[in-house]
Amino acid sequence: MSKLETSLVHEGEHFNTTNSVVSPIYQTSTYFAAENIEEFAHAASAPKYPEFYHRHGNPTNSQVAAVIAKLEQTEDALVLATGMAAISSAILAVVQSGDHVIAQYAHYSASLVFMRDFLQQYGVEITHVNQTDNEAFKNAIQPNTKLIYIETPSNPNLDITDLAFIGQLGKDHDIITMVDNTFASPINQVPASFGIDVVVHSATKYLGGHSDLTAGAVCGTKEFIEKVWRRSLLLGASLSPFDSWLLLRGLKTLALRVRQINENALALAQWLEKHPLVKKTNYVGLPSHPQHDLAKSQMKGFTGMLCIEVKGQDDTEEFQRAQGLLKHLDLFANAVSLGGVESLIAHPASMWGASQSEEQRKKSGITNGLLRLSIGIEHIDDLIADFEQAFAKIQ
Ligand SMILES: *Cc1c(COP(=O)(O)O)cnc(C)c1O
C-alpha cells in the first residue's frame, strides 16, 4: 500500500492510456464506438464509464476520483462540476419526500439554503441541531430519519462535530451519515476512519488549491457512488475536462500545501490571540478553542481556516473596525472562497446578510465584528506584518 503523498502523485494513472507522463486533457464530448455491440451496450450503462459520453464520465474524471477515494479511504468517489453539485446529488441519492434529515445550525450557506428552499419544498423534513451537543443529534432521530448531515469544522465559526459519535449513531439506527469535509481536507481529517458513510467536498477549495477551478466530490461505497452517479446523470453537473485536469494537477501538491497552511495558520492565530484589538481568535489548533481536545482526537492538522472577532466599544464600532481591516490589509484579498495558496479574508455578516435571517446568523455565531480568514502559503512574517500595519490604521 503506497503512502498518501505517493498516491497523490500516482493513483489512478492507469486511466491515462497514452505514454505521456502527464495525463492529457480529453477535451471531447463523445468517444468512438466500441469494437462490438456488447461492449457498446456496456459502455452506455456502466457507472462512470470513462469513454462513452462526457456526462457519463471522462478518463481524467476517473483518475481524479481514484485519487480522492484513496485519500478519503472510501471504496469509490465521483467528481462533479461544483461542491454544491456533489452535495445536492449526494443528498438526493438518499432522501425522498416524506423522509427526515438531521443537520446542524451552522453549515456552508448554500447547503443551508438547499435544505431550506429545495428539500423542504419537495416534502423532506429537516431538524437543525447544535453540532457541539451529541445528545441533540440523538434526540432529533425520528422513525423516518434517513440522513444525518454534518460539517466539521463548520463554516464560518469552526465548531467541531464528534465524528466517531455520529458514525456510531448512524450505524445504531440504520441512518446514513454524510460529512462535508471541505474545511479540513483529507490531509487533516479522514471521516471514514471514524465510521462516517459518505464524504462530500467542494474541491474548489483545498483539493484544487489554486483558486482557478470549481469542482466537487462525493466519496463512499461503490454501491452508493453508483446511486449518486445515476442522480448526477439527470441533474447534469458533470465536471469539465479542463477543470478536471487542473484538479488532478492541484492534488499532486495537496499534502505539501496543507502542511504549510496548517503551520502558517497556527502561527498567525497565536499572534492574533495576543493582539489587544482582537476580542476572540477562533482556531481549532489553539488550546483556547472550546473543542480543542475533540479536534485533536479526530484531526491530524488544524487547517488554514480561522476567525477573529474585532474588539470595539459596541456593535457599530466592531463593524467599522472589521471593515477597516478589510480595507487596509494588502496581502489578504477581501474575497469569498478559501483553500487556495493565497490568503483571503471575508466578513460573514455582510456576505450572508441577504441569504440568512438575523436569528439564523445569531445561531451560527455570525456577529458584526467577525472576520473569516483562509490562510495561504505566503511567508508567515509577511502575513503578520500585514496585520500589524492594518491594525495600526484602525486604532
Ligand atoms: C465552497 C463550499 C461549498 C460549495 O462548493 P462550490 O464548489 O462553491 O459549489 C460547500 N461546502 C463548503 C464547506 C464550502 O466551503
The ligand as a Gaussian input file, in Angstrom:
#p B3LYP/6-31G(d) Opt

LIG

0 1
 C      -17.436000      26.297000      -1.056000
 C      -18.077000      25.295000      -0.202000
 C      -19.139000      24.512000      -0.669000
 C      -19.726000      24.687000      -2.062000
 O      -18.810000      24.388000      -3.050000
 P      -18.864000      25.031000      -4.537000
 O      -17.686000      24.417000      -5.195000
 O      -18.789000      26.512000      -4.387000
 O      -20.175000      24.609000      -5.119000
 C      -19.658000      23.569000       0.174000
 N      -19.204000      23.406000       1.437000
 C      -18.207000      24.142000       1.932000
 C      -17.753000      23.925000       3.328000
 C      -17.607000      25.118000       1.139000
 O      -16.619000      25.871000       1.641000

